[in-house]
Amino acid sequence: MNKKSIYTLFCLSLLCTFINAQDKKKEKAESDYNNYDYILAIDSYEKLVADGYSDEQIYKDLGNANYQNARYSEASQWYEKLFNVDQIEVESELMYRYAQSLKSTGNYKDSKVWMNKYMIAKNDDVRAIKLEAEPDYLTKIEENSGTFKIENLAINSNRSDFAPSFKGQDLIFSTSRDSGITRRNIHSWNGESFTNLYKALANDNGDFTSVEKLPKIFNKKTHESSTAYTKDGKTVYFTRNNSINGNFARDDKGVSRLKIYRATLMNDEWTDIIELPFNSENHSVAHPTLSSDERRLYFASDMKGTIGESDIFVVDINEDGSFSTPKNLGPGINTESRETFPYVSKEDLLYFSSDGHPGLGGLDIFVTRLTQLNTPFIVNLGKPINTKEDDFSFIFNSDTQKGFFASNRPGGKGSDDIYGIVQTRELELDCHVNVAGVVKDQLSDKIISNAKVMLLNATGTIISEGLSDEEGNFAMQGDCENGDYKAIASKVDYLEGEKMYSVHLTEDVENVVVYLAPERKSAPIGTDLTKYLNLEPIYFDFDKWNIRDDASISIRKVIDYMKAYPEIKVEVQSHTDIRGDDDYNEALSQKRAESTSSYMIELGIEPSRISSKGFGEKRLVFDCGKNVNCSEANHQENRRSEFIVIE
């Protein structure tokens, strides 16, 4: 063999050795990534890239590993490289993460481009639907900004401090400040030490200047965070990693699941630390918070039924201390991304962090009413609470208007810092759109001032009431839910007029024109104003005498007429159907008459101008006597109130 052949074989051998070494490095990096050892994976992948070894999978894993560690600037760079690979089929979820990462670097222009691409690719995604519904979300966030003042707390360290919670006057929080620097105490997901639970003590001024570690029973060689104490301080729920004999443990997939534990205070000692029954080796549950009545527990989880990476769930706490089956709060709250760190105030306001709802970047903090979970109106707390970075674990005391949250924003002392907050003005927590229009004469097209205007939803419920001004204009707040609505205008000497309008994507409604036809009304004695004013009859439900929503609309119009003609006196005459005996029906009809009269008096009619009388079943509109097969609709016609002019 000649020298040239020997040299060629030697080079090929070196090349094969190099390729084999690179392949092993890549396999190690992929293994670290799949085991959620993100810091090790990032380091290994970056060394491979530096050596010129890069491909689609490396860029993707580097983007995701940095994204999961809130390194959004680095994540955006690797996602950009990934999307520049020729002929790559871009995953919609990576589009979303890229857009979020760009937003977190302040690049809102390019973020919007990629978010629009994502919305086209995944238009049935909850996040896409919410973005479509709030195209001007940045403007709304600016409107909410300035509601709070914030300050960095003196108790923060140069490590991670987060997850504040109230315990009387003290503040419980999670920190990685002193859990050690040995390899066994370093978490490979983010390179941080494992976190422990601490207590911050308040001085006479209410400031937190000193801290102390909670007892060893709470702090093991695992992550501990996110506590929720009962008001009496005798029970606490807290988050801890899966462990074996107090040591950090993983499942067969290499994941250490989070679990919620409960501890009880007995004889000044914490005992009976137990796992909650909905913990699992196959999913995580974390970040507990109690409802104001302490009968429900809210938490974050990726358990079966989760919409995204983590959702917010709730369980009932039974009298015997057991729990109901966890219930997902639904797509009004949860998205395909992260919803986490719930907190419930005494007013039943749910605060939570999310990177799925429209925000400024990273995790933002949001609030909504728990009483409106079916169609929630979710509010971004705005600046300075929210930033381009991760903002989370918000708690608030409405009595003092003070609270706390954590953030990894620049300028802090550590990777995460706890900030104190003071609320300086109220947030608008109810969704509405502005509805503006004008009332005009149908014949002359002249404006009509001082006309009464009502906005009604599809079920006929009155949303808002007002009067047209001197120029005939009206401006009111209406519901923001998509759908069709009705504006009704009325004034003495005019027939009532109405105009339909629609609400779409919470956009304000303008130029609603309601025309009224002129008509002079003068009701003689003995007239039933319901018929005279061409109103819908005042009906009652079976065996009831309360005023229904649909009846209230007609009653208000009778009231308007009586106010326009102050000399008029009316007797409310009420009736029943034939079911029930005579005495019972007479008493029931009297209750209906008195209920109607009381309702009118409450709305401004002088008691001297109105009287009430019940006639039982003596004056039927539809005869349901013997041998007559009456329908429920026939009976309904008989259950009514009438307004008879008596003077």
MOHUFEN-V732216 format. One record per residue. N is the residue number from 1. OMEGA is omega as a letter, one per 40 degrees, with the letter a starting at -180 (999 if undefined). NEAR is the number of other C-alpha atoms within 8 Angstrom. Layout:
n=N omega=OMEGA near=NEAR
n=N omega=OMEGA near=NEAR
This chain:
n=1 omega=a near=4
n=2 omega=a near=5
n=3 omega=a near=6
n=4 omega=i near=6
n=5 omega=i near=8
n=6 omega=a near=9
n=7 omega=a near=8
n=8 omega=i near=8
n=9 omega=i near=8
n=10 omega=i near=8
n=11 omega=i near=8
n=12 omega=i near=8
n=13 omega=i near=8
n=14 omega=a near=8
n=15 omega=i near=8
n=16 omega=i near=8
n=17 omega=i near=8
n=18 omega=a near=8
n=19 omega=i near=8
n=20 omega=i near=8
n=21 omega=i near=8
n=22 omega=i near=10
n=23 omega=i near=8
n=24 omega=i near=8
n=25 omega=i near=10
n=26 omega=i near=11
n=27 omega=i near=8
n=28 omega=i near=10
n=29 omega=i near=13
n=30 omega=i near=9
n=31 omega=i near=9
n=32 omega=a near=12
n=33 omega=a near=13
n=34 omega=i near=8
n=35 omega=i near=9
n=36 omega=i near=10
n=37 omega=a near=12
n=38 omega=a near=13
n=39 omega=i near=11
n=40 omega=a near=11
n=41 omega=i near=16
n=42 omega=a near=12
n=43 omega=a near=8
n=44 omega=a near=12
n=45 omega=a near=12
n=46 omega=i near=8
n=47 omega=i near=8
n=48 omega=i near=13
n=49 omega=i near=9
n=50 omega=i near=7
n=51 omega=i near=6
n=52 omega=a near=6
n=53 omega=a near=8
n=54 omega=i near=8
n=55 omega=a near=6
n=56 omega=a near=8
n=57 omega=i near=6
n=58 omega=i near=9
n=59 omega=a near=13
n=60 omega=a near=11
n=61 omega=i near=9
n=62 omega=i near=13
n=63 omega=a near=14
n=64 omega=a near=9
n=65 omega=i near=14
n=66 omega=i near=14
n=67 omega=a near=12
n=68 omega=i near=7
n=69 omega=i near=8
n=70 omega=i near=9
n=71 omega=a near=9
n=72 omega=i near=13
n=73 omega=i near=10
n=74 omega=i near=9
n=75 omega=a near=16
n=76 omega=i near=12
n=77 omega=a near=9
n=78 omega=i near=12
n=79 omega=i near=13
n=80 omega=i near=9
n=81 omega=i near=9
n=82 omega=a near=10
n=83 omega=i near=9
n=84 omega=i near=6
n=85 omega=a near=8
n=86 omega=i near=5
n=87 omega=i near=4
n=88 omega=i near=6
n=89 omega=a near=4
n=90 omega=i near=7
n=91 omega=a near=6
n=92 omega=a near=9
n=93 omega=i near=7
n=94 omega=i near=9
n=95 omega=a near=13
n=96 omega=a near=11
n=97 omega=i near=9
n=98 omega=i near=14
n=99 omega=i near=14
n=100 omega=a near=12
n=101 omega=i near=16
n=102 omega=i near=15
n=103 omega=a near=13
n=104 omega=i near=15
n=105 omega=i near=9
n=106 omega=a near=7
n=107 omega=a near=9
n=108 omega=a near=8
n=109 omega=i near=6
n=110 omega=i near=9
n=111 omega=a near=14
n=112 omega=i near=9
n=113 omega=a near=9
n=114 omega=i near=12
n=115 omega=i near=11
n=116 omega=i near=8
n=117 omega=i near=9
n=118 omega=a near=14
n=119 omega=i near=10
n=120 omega=a near=7
n=121 omega=a near=7
n=122 omega=a near=9
n=123 omega=i near=9
n=124 omega=i near=6
n=125 omega=a near=9
n=126 omega=a near=9
n=127 omega=i near=11
n=128 omega=i near=12
n=129 omega=a near=10
n=130 omega=i near=10
n=131 omega=i near=11
n=132 omega=a near=8
n=133 omega=a near=8
n=134 omega=a near=10
n=135 omega=a near=6
n=136 omega=a near=6
n=137 omega=i near=10
n=138 omega=i near=8
n=139 omega=i near=7
n=140 omega=i near=8
n=141 omega=i near=13
n=142 omega=i near=9
n=143 omega=i near=7
n=144 omega=a near=13
n=145 omega=i near=11
n=146 omega=a near=9
n=147 omega=a near=13
n=148 omega=i near=12
n=149 omega=a near=10
n=150 omega=i near=10
n=151 omega=i near=7
n=152 omega=a near=10
n=153 omega=i near=10
n=154 omega=a near=6
n=155 omega=a near=9
n=156 omega=i near=11
n=157 omega=i near=10
n=158 omega=i near=8
n=159 omega=a near=12
n=160 omega=i near=13
n=161 omega=a near=17
n=162 omega=i near=14
n=163 omega=i near=15
n=164 omega=i near=17
n=165 omega=a near=11
n=166 omega=i near=11
n=167 omega=a near=10
n=168 omega=i near=7
n=169 omega=a near=7
n=170 omega=i near=10
n=171 omega=i near=13
n=172 omega=i near=13
n=173 omega=i near=16
n=174 omega=a near=15
n=175 omega=i near=12
n=176 omega=a near=13
n=177 omega=a near=11
n=178 omega=a near=5
n=179 omega=i near=10
n=180 omega=a near=7
n=181 omega=i near=7
n=182 omega=a near=6
n=183 omega=a near=5
n=184 omega=i near=5
n=185 omega=i near=11
n=186 omega=a near=12
n=187 omega=a near=10
n=188 omega=i near=11
n=189 omega=a near=9
n=190 omega=i near=9
n=191 omega=i near=8
n=192 omega=i near=10
n=193 omega=i near=13
n=194 omega=a near=13
n=195 omega=i near=13
n=196 omega=i near=16
n=197 omega=i near=14
n=198 omega=i near=12
n=199 omega=i near=12
n=200 omega=a near=14
n=201 omega=a near=12
n=202 omega=i near=13
n=203 omega=a near=8
n=204 omega=i near=5
n=205 omega=a near=5
n=206 omega=i near=6
n=207 omega=i near=7
n=208 omega=a near=12
n=209 omega=a near=10
n=210 omega=a near=8
n=211 omega=i near=10
n=212 omega=a near=8
n=213 omega=i near=8
n=214 omega=a near=9
n=215 omega=a near=6
n=216 omega=a near=6
n=217 omega=i near=6
n=218 omega=a near=9
n=219 omega=i near=11
n=220 omega=i near=11
n=221 omega=a near=9
n=222 omega=i near=15
n=223 omega=i near=12
n=224 omega=a near=16
n=225 omega=i near=14
n=226 omega=i near=14
n=227 omega=i near=16
n=228 omega=a near=12
n=229 omega=i near=13
n=230 omega=a near=10
n=231 omega=a near=7
n=232 omega=i near=6
n=233 omega=a near=10
n=234 omega=i near=10
n=235 omega=i near=11
n=236 omega=i near=12
n=237 omega=i near=12
n=238 omega=a near=15
n=239 omega=i near=17
n=240 omega=i near=13
n=241 omega=i near=13
n=242 omega=a near=13
n=243 omega=i near=10
n=244 omega=a near=7
n=245 omega=i near=4
n=246 omega=a near=8
n=247 omega=i near=9
n=248 omega=a near=12
n=249 omega=i near=9
n=250 omega=i near=11
n=251 omega=a near=10
n=252 omega=i near=5
n=253 omega=i near=6
n=254 omega=a near=9
n=255 omega=i near=9
n=256 omega=a near=10
n=257 omega=i near=14
n=258 omega=a near=12
n=259 omega=i near=15
n=260 omega=i near=15
n=261 omega=i near=12
n=262 omega=i near=13
n=263 omega=a near=12
n=264 omega=i near=11
n=265 omega=i near=11
n=266 omega=a near=8
n=267 omega=i near=4
n=268 omega=i near=5
n=269 omega=i near=6
n=270 omega=a near=10
n=271 omega=i near=8
n=272 omega=i near=7
n=273 omega=a near=9
n=274 omega=i near=7
n=275 omega=i near=9
n=276 omega=a near=9
n=277 omega=a near=5
n=278 omega=i near=6
n=279 omega=a near=11
n=280 omega=i near=8
n=281 omega=a near=8
n=282 omega=i near=7
n=283 omega=i near=12
n=284 omega=i near=13
n=285 omega=a near=15
n=286 omega=i near=14
n=287 omega=a near=15
n=288 omega=i near=17
n=289 omega=a near=12
n=290 omega=i near=15
n=291 omega=a near=13
n=292 omega=i near=10
n=293 omega=i near=6
n=294 omega=i near=9
n=295 omega=i near=10
n=296 omega=i near=11
n=297 omega=i near=13
n=298 omega=a near=14
n=299 omega=i near=15
n=300 omega=a near=16
n=301 omega=i near=14
n=302 omega=a near=13
n=303 omega=i near=9
n=304 omega=a near=5
n=305 omega=i near=6
n=306 omega=a near=11
n=307 omega=a near=10
n=308 omega=a near=11
n=309 omega=i near=10
n=310 omega=a near=13
n=311 omega=i near=17
n=312 omega=a near=15
n=313 omega=i near=12
n=314 omega=i near=12
n=315 omega=i near=12
n=316 omega=i near=10
n=317 omega=a near=12
n=318 omega=a near=9
n=319 omega=a near=5
n=320 omega=i near=4
n=321 omega=i near=6
n=322 omega=a near=7
n=323 omega=i near=9
n=324 omega=i near=8
n=325 omega=i near=7
n=326 omega=i near=8
n=327 omega=i near=7
n=328 omega=a near=10
n=329 omega=i near=12
n=330 omega=a near=7
n=331 omega=i near=8
n=332 omega=i near=10
n=333 omega=a near=11
n=334 omega=i near=15
n=335 omega=i near=15
n=336 omega=i near=11
n=337 omega=a near=11
n=338 omega=i near=14
n=339 omega=a near=17
n=340 omega=i near=14
n=341 omega=i near=13
n=342 omega=i near=17
n=343 omega=a near=13
n=344 omega=i near=13
n=345 omega=a near=14
n=346 omega=i near=8
n=347 omega=a near=6
n=348 omega=i near=11
n=349 omega=i near=11
n=350 omega=i near=12
n=351 omega=i near=14
n=352 omega=i near=15
n=353 omega=a near=17
n=354 omega=i near=13
n=355 omega=i near=14
n=356 omega=i near=11
n=357 omega=a near=9
n=358 omega=a near=10
n=359 omega=a near=12
n=360 omega=a near=11
n=361 omega=a near=14
n=362 omega=i near=15
n=363 omega=i near=12
n=364 omega=i near=16
n=365 omega=a near=15
n=366 omega=i near=12
n=367 omega=i near=12
n=368 omega=i near=13
n=369 omega=i near=12
n=370 omega=i near=9
n=371 omega=a near=5
n=372 omega=a near=9
n=373 omega=i near=11
n=374 omega=i near=5
n=375 omega=a near=6
n=376 omega=i near=11
n=377 omega=a near=10
n=378 omega=a near=9
n=379 omega=i near=8
n=380 omega=a near=11
n=381 omega=i near=13
n=382 omega=i near=13
n=383 omega=e near=12
n=384 omega=i near=10
n=385 omega=a near=10
n=386 omega=a near=13
n=387 omega=i near=13
n=388 omega=a near=12
n=389 omega=i near=13
n=390 omega=i near=14
n=391 omega=a near=17
n=392 omega=i near=14
n=393 omega=a near=15
n=394 omega=i near=17
n=395 omega=a near=13
n=396 omega=i near=9
n=397 omega=a near=9
n=398 omega=i near=8
n=399 omega=a near=5
n=400 omega=a near=5
n=401 omega=a near=9
n=402 omega=i near=12
n=403 omega=a near=11
n=404 omega=i near=13
n=405 omega=i near=16
n=406 omega=a near=16
n=407 omega=i near=13
n=408 omega=a near=12
n=409 omega=i near=11
n=410 omega=i near=4
n=411 omega=i near=4
n=412 omega=a near=10
n=413 omega=a near=10
n=414 omega=a near=12
n=415 omega=i near=10
n=416 omega=i near=14
n=417 omega=i near=17
n=418 omega=a near=15
n=419 omega=i near=12
n=420 omega=a near=12
n=421 omega=i near=12
n=422 omega=i near=10
n=423 omega=a near=10
n=424 omega=i near=8
n=425 omega=a near=6
n=426 omega=i near=6
n=427 omega=i near=6
n=428 omega=a near=6
n=429 omega=i near=9
n=430 omega=a near=5
n=431 omega=i near=8
n=432 omega=i near=9
n=433 omega=i near=12
n=434 omega=i near=11
n=435 omega=a near=12
n=436 omega=i near=12
n=437 omega=a near=12
n=438 omega=i near=13
n=439 omega=a near=17
n=440 omega=i near=13
n=441 omega=a near=13
n=442 omega=a near=10
n=443 omega=a near=6
n=444 omega=a near=5
n=445 omega=i near=7
n=446 omega=i near=7
n=447 omega=i near=10
n=448 omega=i near=12
n=449 omega=i near=12
n=450 omega=i near=10
n=451 omega=i near=12
n=452 omega=a near=11
n=453 omega=i near=13
n=454 omega=i near=12
n=455 omega=a near=13
n=456 omega=i near=14
n=457 omega=a near=12
n=458 omega=i near=9
n=459 omega=i near=5
n=460 omega=i near=8
n=461 omega=i near=9
n=462 omega=i near=10
n=463 omega=a near=10
n=464 omega=i near=10
n=465 omega=i near=10
n=466 omega=i near=10
n=467 omega=i near=10
n=468 omega=a near=16
n=469 omega=a near=9
n=470 omega=i near=8
n=471 omega=i near=8
n=472 omega=a near=14
n=473 omega=i near=12
n=474 omega=i near=13
n=475 omega=a near=9
n=476 omega=i near=10
n=477 omega=i near=9
n=478 omega=i near=11
n=479 omega=a near=9
n=480 omega=a near=12
n=481 omega=i near=8
n=482 omega=i near=9
n=483 omega=a near=8
n=484 omega=a near=10
n=485 omega=a near=12
n=486 omega=i near=12
n=487 omega=a near=14
n=488 omega=i near=13
n=489 omega=i near=15
n=490 omega=i near=12
n=491 omega=i near=10
n=492 omega=a near=10
n=493 omega=i near=8
n=494 omega=i near=11
n=495 omega=a near=11
n=496 omega=i near=10
n=497 omega=i near=11
n=498 omega=i near=10
n=499 omega=i near=10
n=500 omega=i near=8
n=501 omega=a near=10
n=502 omega=i near=9
n=503 omega=i near=14
n=504 omega=i near=9
n=505 omega=i near=10
n=506 omega=i near=12
n=507 omega=i near=8
n=508 omega=a near=8
n=509 omega=a near=12
n=510 omega=i near=8
n=511 omega=i near=7
n=512 omega=a near=12
n=513 omega=i near=9
n=514 omega=a near=14
n=515 omega=i near=11
n=516 omega=i near=14
n=517 omega=a near=11
n=518 omega=i near=10
n=519 omega=i near=7
n=520 omega=a near=7
n=521 omega=i near=6
n=522 omega=a near=4
n=523 omega=i near=8
n=524 omega=i near=6
n=525 omega=a near=8
n=526 omega=a near=7
n=527 omega=i near=10
n=528 omega=a near=10
n=529 omega=i near=13
n=530 omega=i near=14
n=531 omega=a near=7
n=532 omega=a near=9
n=533 omega=i near=7
n=534 omega=a near=7
n=535 omega=i near=8
n=536 omega=a near=7
n=537 omega=i near=10
n=538 omega=a near=12
n=539 omega=i near=11
n=540 omega=i near=12
n=541 omega=a near=8
n=542 omega=i near=6
n=543 omega=i near=5
n=544 omega=i near=8
n=545 omega=i near=11
n=546 omega=a near=7
n=547 omega=i near=10
n=548 omega=a near=8
n=549 omega=a near=8
n=550 omega=i near=9
n=551 omega=a near=12
n=552 omega=a near=9
n=553 omega=i near=9
n=554 omega=a near=13
n=555 omega=i near=10
n=556 omega=i near=9
n=557 omega=i near=8
n=558 omega=i near=11
n=559 omega=i near=11
n=560 omega=i near=9
n=561 omega=a near=9
n=562 omega=i near=12
n=563 omega=i near=8
n=564 omega=i near=7
n=565 omega=a near=7
n=566 omega=i near=6
n=567 omega=a near=6
n=568 omega=i near=10
n=569 omega=a near=10
n=570 omega=i near=12
n=571 omega=i near=12
n=572 omega=i near=16
n=573 omega=a near=13
n=574 omega=a near=17
n=575 omega=i near=18
n=576 omega=i near=15
n=577 omega=a near=12
n=578 omega=a near=10
n=579 omega=a near=5
n=580 omega=a near=6
n=581 omega=a near=7
n=582 omega=a near=8
n=583 omega=a near=7
n=584 omega=a near=8
n=585 omega=i near=15
n=586 omega=i near=14
n=587 omega=i near=10
n=588 omega=a near=14
n=589 omega=i near=16
n=590 omega=i near=14
n=591 omega=i near=10
n=592 omega=i near=15
n=593 omega=a near=15
n=594 omega=i near=11
n=595 omega=i near=11
n=596 omega=i near=11
n=597 omega=a near=12
n=598 omega=i near=8
n=599 omega=a near=9
n=600 omega=i near=12
n=601 omega=i near=10
n=602 omega=a near=7
n=603 omega=i near=7
n=604 omega=i near=6
n=605 omega=i near=12
n=606 omega=a near=7
n=607 omega=a near=7
n=608 omega=a near=5
n=609 omega=a near=9
n=610 omega=i near=12
n=611 omega=a near=10
n=612 omega=i near=12
n=613 omega=i near=12
n=614 omega=a near=15
n=615 omega=i near=13
n=616 omega=a near=17
n=617 omega=a near=13
n=618 omega=a near=6
n=619 omega=a near=7
n=620 omega=i near=11
n=621 omega=i near=6
n=622 omega=a near=8
n=623 omega=i near=6
n=624 omega=a near=11
n=625 omega=a near=6
n=626 omega=i near=4
n=627 omega=i near=4
n=628 omega=a near=7
n=629 omega=a near=5
n=630 omega=i near=8
n=631 omega=i near=6
n=632 omega=i near=6
n=633 omega=i near=7
n=634 omega=i near=10
n=635 omega=a near=13
n=636 omega=a near=13
n=637 omega=a near=10
n=638 omega=a near=13
n=639 omega=a near=14
n=640 omega=i near=13
n=641 omega=i near=14
n=642 omega=a near=12
n=643 omega=a near=12
n=644 omega=i near=13
n=645 omega=a near=15
n=646 omega=i near=9
n=647 omega=999 near=7
